[in-house]
Amino acid sequence: MKYFLCALNTIYLGIPSECTERVISVAGGEPSVCTIEGNNVYISLPLLLKCADQAAPHGIVLKSKNEERTITLLAPPLDIDIEIPEEDIYSIPKAFSEILRYCKGACFIEKAGGERLIFILDIDKITGDCLCVPN
């Protein structure tokens, strides 16, 4: 499967591209983890993952599961997109499940300068927890 990678402070996040409709540039602040403006829902990954000092200039518009709302993840600058085979993604140990509750797995990839640890985001968990406003 293909993933968009972005750096969030010292970790890398893998955002499944199969869930993505398009990537857009965004401007402005991120006042809260989840902001609802009309039919648009904006979820700030830096604020959600407690990295408030990190900018989020990219909007990752998710494929619609709910025709009434458009969900956009506000993300740090996207590094690259990469193919990661499912067999290379390992489960998160239970001991870290609270800290990494929005991740469904992790993997290592070889990059110039060494290996990178990538946490694969669980888009369903993120949108499920953040969409606390009834339809």
HELIX and SHEET records of a PDB file:
HELIX    1   1 SER A   17  CYS A   19  5                                   3    
HELIX    2   2 LEU A   45  LEU A   48  1                                   4    
HELIX    3   3 GLU A   86  ASP A   88  5                                   3    
HELIX    4   4 LYS A   94  PHE A   96  5                                   3    
HELIX    5   5 ILE A  123  CYS A  130  1                                   8    
SHEET    1   A 5 LEU A  78  GLU A  83  0                                        
SHEET    2   A 5 LYS A   2  LEU A   8 -1                                        
SHEET    3   A 5 ILE A  11  PRO A  16 -1                                        
SHEET    4   A 5 GLY A 114  LEU A 121  1                                        
SHEET    5   A 5 CYS A 103  LYS A 111 -1                                        
SHEET    1   B 5 THR A  20  SER A  25  0                                        
SHEET    2   B 5 HIS A  58  LEU A  62 -1                                        
SHEET    3   B 5 THR A  70  ALA A  75 -1                                        
SHEET    4   B 5 ASN A  40  SER A  44  1                                        
SHEET    5   B 5 CYS A  34  GLU A  37 -1                                        
END                                                                             
